[in-house]
Amino acid sequence: MRLLHVHGFQSVTHLTELLDVSDMTVRRDLKRLADAGELRVVHGGASLLHATLRTADFTSRGAQERTAKRRIAQRAAALIEPDATVAIDAGTTTFELAVTLPTDFRGCVISHSVPVLQHMLNVPKATVIGLGGELLADSQAFVGSLATQALAGLGADVVFLGAAAIGTNDLFVATGHERPTKQALIGCAERVVLLADHSKFDTTAPVRLGPLDDVDTLVTDRPLTPELAEAFDVAGVTVLTAEE
C-alpha cells in the first residue's frame, strides 16, 4: 500500500520482482486487498480507489531521496544562463531546482507549481509567470486547458521536467491530468532537461507521457544501467550524473 500511495499504480510484474514471489501470490493478495476496500484491481496491476490516483502529499514525497534531489538540482542549475527564460515543471525535484536559483537571478521563470511560484517570491529580480487552471492538491500544481492555452503563447529557453517513471522507451506520469500540461511544457521550450533520481528507473506509472527522444538532457544521481544507458544514447539524450 505504501508504494501505491507514492506512485498511484503498481504493476503485477513489478510487484512480483520486488517481492520475489509468484504472479499468482501477487494477484491473490491484490484481490484480498481489493475485497477489503483498500485498492482497485485494474488491468496489469492495482491502483488506489480514487479516480485521481492520489499520491503521497508533496512534503512527504519531497523527503524521499532528498539528498539525491538536491544534488540533481545543483547540477541542473549549472545549465541555466543568468538571463534565461526557464519553465519549471511541478514536482519535488524540480522544486529543489527553483530553490537552487540564486536570489539575484534576473531571468524569467514560468511554472504551474504552487511551491515553485511561492518560492520565487524570494527571487525579487526575476520575472515570474504563473499558469492558472485546475488545482491538483496532491501535486500542488495547476493543470488543464487554462494552463495549456497559456503555454501555447509562451516560449522558454529550457524546461526542467519531472516524471513518475522512466523506461527504456518512454516517460510516464501518475495521472492523466498531468499529461497535457507536461506535454505543453515540452512544446514551449527550446531544450528539455529531465530531472530524475534513481528511484524513477525502478518503478511504474500508468500514463505514458512520451518517448525518450522528447528529452535533450537527463540529470540523475547515479550511473544508469547498461540497458538504460544504451536506450538514452540511442534516443540522443545527453546524460549528466550528479554523484556525491
N, C-alpha and C positions, 0 to 999 in steps of 0.2 A: 504493500500500500504506500510506503514511503516513496518508492520510485514513481508510482502513479501521480502522487501529489506534486512531485518535482517536474515530471515530464508530460503528464496528462495521458500518455499512452505507452503501453509496453507490448511488444510482440511476443508470441509464444516462443518463437525461435530464440529471441534474446534471453528470455527468462530460462529457457532450457539450458542454454550455455552458461548463463550467470550462476544458476543454482546447481548445475551439474546433476540434473535429474532428467527423467524421460519426458517426452512430449505428452504422454498420457497423464503423468503426475501433474504437470503444469495445468493441463486442461481441466482435470478433476478439481484441483484447488481453486482455479478461477471460477468454475461453476459453483463451488461451495460458497465462495465469497459473493458471487452474483445472487445466489439464492438468499443470502443473508442481507442483501441490500447494500453491500459495500462498494460494488463496482458494476460495470456493464460489460458483458462479453460481446465483442464485435469481431468482424472478420479478421482473422490473423492474430488476435490478441485481446486486450482488455483496455477500457478507458474508464475515467471517472464518470459518475452518473450524470453530472451536469453537462448540458449540451455545449457549454463554453469551454469544457475541458480545463477547469480551474487548476492552476499551478500553485506552488507554494508562493507565499507573499514575497514581495520584492526584497524586503530586508532579509528574509530567511535565505533566499536564493543568492543574495549578494554575499552572504557569509560563506557560501560554499566555494572552495578553491580561491579564496580572496587574494592570497599572496600571488597566485598564478595570474589572476586577472589584473592585478596592479602591475606586474612585470610586463604583461602583454600591452597594457595601456601606455606604459612608459616607452616601450619600443615603438608603438604605433605613433605616439606623439611626435617622434623624430621625423615623421613623414609629412608633417604639417608646416607649410610656409607661414610666416608671420601675418601675412595679409590674405590668407586663403579663405575661400568660401567652403565651409565644411558642413556636410549633412551627417547627423549622428542618429543612428537607429536607437530604438528602445531596447533596454536590456541592462544587465548588471555589469558586464564587461565594457560595453560602450559608455555606460555612466562613468566608470573609472577613467575612461579617456577624457571625458569632459572635466573631471576633477583634476586631471594632469595638465590641462591647459594653463599657461602662465596667466597671472592676473592682469598683465599688460597686453594680452593678445588683442590685436586690432582687426582681426578678420571678421567673418560673418559665420554664425552657427545657425543651421536650420535643423529643427528637431520636432518630433511629436511626442517625445518623452517628457513627462511632467518632472521627474527628478533632474533631468538634464537642464530643462528650462529654469527650474528653481536655482540650480547651482550657478547658472550663467549670470545671476544677479551679482555674483561675486567677481565677475569679469566685466567691469563697467565700460571699458573701451571697445568692447566687441559689439557688433550689430547682431541682434538675436531675432530670428523669425520662428514663431511658434505655429505649428499646424494644428488646426482645430479638428473637430469630428466627434465621434462617439468614444467615450472614455472606457477603456478596459481596466477595471480595478486591479486585477492581478498583475498586469504588466505595467500599470500606471502610465498608459500611453493612449493617445488619440488615434483612432483608425476610422476607416470608412470613406465615403465619397468626398466629403469635405477635405479630408487630408490629401487624397489622391488628386483631386482637382487643383488644390493649391500647388502641389508638387509639379503638376503639368506646366505651370507657369514660372517655375524656378529652375535655376541651374547651379550646380556645385562643382568645385574642382575635384572633390573627393567625398565619398560616402564611407563611413565606418559602419559596417553591417554586423549583426549578430545572427545566429541560427541555433535552433534547438538540437539539431543533429546533423552530422555530415557523413555521407557515404562515399564510395569510390566513384560515383557518377553524379550525385545530386546533393543539394542542400534541402533541409527540411525544417519546418516550423511546427509549433504545437497546435495552432488553431487556424482555421480558415479565415478568421477575422484579421489576422496579421498579414496574410499573404499579399493582398493588393497594395497595402501601404509600403511594404518592403520592396515589392517589385517597382513601385513608383520611385522609391528612393534610388534603386539601382539605375532606373531610366534617366534620372535627372543629373547624374554625376558623370564626369569625365573618367574617373577612376574609382574602382570598387575595392575596398580593403575589408576583408573578413577577419573579425577578431573572435578567436575560439580557443578555449583551454582544452586540455587533453580529454576531459570527460565528454566532450561533444562528439568524439570519434568512437565512443563505446556505448552508444545509446541509440534509441529510435524515436521518431516522431511521425505523426500520421499524415502531415500535409506537405507535399512537395513544393518547394519554393522555386527551384530552377536548377539548371545544370552547373557544374563546377566552373565552366568557362564563362559564366557571368561575372566571375571574380578575377581581378587582376593580381591581388596580393593577399596572402594569408599570413596573419601574425598569430603564432601559437606559442605554447610554453615548453613543449617537449618535441624532440625529433619524431617525425612521422614514421609509421611502419613502412617497410619497403613497398607494400601494396598501395598504401595511400600516397606515398611519395611519388610513385610512378603515375598514379591517377592525376595528381596535381600537375606533374610535369607534362603529361600528355595534353592536359587542358590549358597549358600555357600560363599557369599560375606561379608567381614568384612566392616562395615560402621563406618567411623570416621567423627565426626561433628566438624567443626571449628567455633563455635559460638563466639559472642562477649564476 
